């Protein structure tokens, strides 16, 4: 069977990669800023900017890899690696570095290796034109979160999808409720048998639509909810007039394969470097 081509091919380029990384970093930084505004900054949120647009993110008391990462390092910036490693170690954080093909060079990798890091994984970035022929939702109801009542359904589905421990539900939901008010964000729920069972976010900034943070209640996986959320967000991104849509997932994961089914294609595969 022949592979379906994008209606308007987006040829790989440094510009597209840079815009994708900027959208990803802006979304993650927005999430961290919500936590930073909690009284006393109990999560220990911090951020360091590096010349050329790279950013080092930290959530000292929240061991989420994406919240404790350096993204966007470019060729010729190996000199910044040691100071960033020292910054993470000083705060007791196992910071990671995302090495993106076309951006980084061998010197960055050599410096990471010298400082006790190794390549421990891969993460795929996918891209698509906003006018992808996304097809029908297959009878699955997808709604945008526009009021407090639906936000509570979103939160219930979200904690189930991400496996948040029950003892942490109240605190976690309190931290997430401000998402409904974030500029550039649209929150979605998909229903299975009438109840909210999957969630996702569309983040739009500077002509880029980032399909973020999708999750499905384990009891409802394999029912097409993730695909329906992808299709709805792509359609809404097209209506918003973006230049392209992008997202990310573990390589060959169910999420990655669903994105390919929706017509998105691999833009690059980043290497994840973590401490030995």
C-alpha positions, 0 to 999 in steps of 0.5 A: 500500500502506498504511503499517503503524502501530505497535501503540502509537503513540509520539507525538513529545515532548520527553520521548521525545527527551530519553530517546533522547538520554540513551540514545545518549550513555550508550552512546557514553560507555560506549564511550569509558570502555573506551578511557579505561581503557587505560594512559595514556589514549592515545586522549585521552578526555575529557568535559564535562557541560553543564547540562540534560543536554547532554554534550561528548565527545572522543577526541582521537586517534581521528577518529570523529565520534560520539566528538567531538560535543556532544549534547543542547544545549537552547534557551537554551544558546547561551552554552555554544557558544563555550567548547565550540568553544574546548575542541575547538580547544585540543585540535586536534579538529574537534568537531561539534554535533548540533542536534536539533529540539524541543531547540535554538533559532535562537540556538544555530545563529546562534552556531555559524555565527558561530564558523565552523560550518555544517550539513553533514549529517543523521542520522535517529533512529527509534523503535518500540514494544517489541512490534513485530510483528517477524516471523521471522528468515528462517532466519538464525541469530542468537546472543548472545555469551556466551563468549570463543570467540564473542567472537572470532567477533564481533570477526572479523565486526566488523572486516570489517563496519567495514572496519578495516585489517588492520594495526590488527586486533590493537589494535582487537580488544584495545580491543573485547574488554571490551565483553562485560563492559559492564553493560546491553550484549548483543552479537550475531552473525548467521551466513551459510553457517555463519560469523559475518558480521554483528554488533550491540549492544543497550544497555538503560538506564532503560527504553530499548533502544538498537539500536547499532553494527550492521555486516555483512561487505561480502561478505554484505550484502543477505542479510538479516543486518541485518534479522535482527539488528534483529528479534532485538534488538527481541524481546529488548528487549520481553522486558526490559520496556523502554518503547521501542526506538530507533536511528539511521542516515544518512538513507535509508541501507540501515540506515534503510530496514531499520529502517523495514521492521522497523516503526520510524518516524522520531522526528526528523532531527538536523542535523550542524554541523561546522567550515567 
